[in-house]
Amino acid sequence: NAGVTQTPKFRVLKTGQSMTLLCAQDMNHEYMYWYRQDPGMGLRLIHYSVGEGTTAKGEVPDGYNVSRLKKQNFLLGLESAAPSQTSVYFCASKHQGYEQYFGPGTRLTVT
Amino acid sequence: EDKVVQSPLSLVVHEGDTVTLNCSYEVTNFRSLLWYKQEKKAPTFLFMLTSSGIEKKSGRLSSILDKKELFSILNITATQTGDSAVYLCAVDTGTASKLTFGTGTRLQVTL
């Protein structure tokens, strides 16, 4: 099993550009999550999904959109990137009742 | 607003020392408390605690939860340089198993 994978690992964007981060899991987990991690702020939840075709807002959803068209994939989109979105993005997945498994992260810089 | 506070923020110890990391929480709905270790990349799971007073143990690491006083501790005995990492505490607040994270304790173990 590859576990949770994220694509890309690194990306540099200019302000106003758009991009999509891909998260994939091969553990048949129902729940998936997107977090951002900033220095001194810990991990903050952006959006989450409790199943295929469903998504919901987390703590810091502004400027992001998500989609979960297939159970194994959870996409995070930035429509118009801003410097405040410079961060490390982590995806996680889980079965109900168990711990969250995290992907390796995507380091995004917006200039 | 749900809140998880970890202390100390950072800690430097010598190899062989014992350390205690603290996590207190104030949340509207508590399901479980989790500890993760984060080195360079993805957080990796250590413990999930749901009941007060029952110690979870894995090798040199152990953790316990006090649901009355709303805190948990993570103990590491006979520390090694490989224990150097950021230790994250998170509370599962029940709804879709969303996690609220603390900012972490950065542990550095020196020779």
Interface residues (C-beta under 8 A of the other chain):
Chain A: V4 Y31 Y33 G40 M41 G42 L43 R44 L45 Y48 V50 A56 G58 F90 K94 Q96 Y98 E99 Q100 Y101 F102 G103 P104 G105
Chain B: V4 L34 Y36 K41 A42 P43 T44 F45 M48 L88 A90 A96 S97 K98 L99 T100 F101 G102 T103 G104
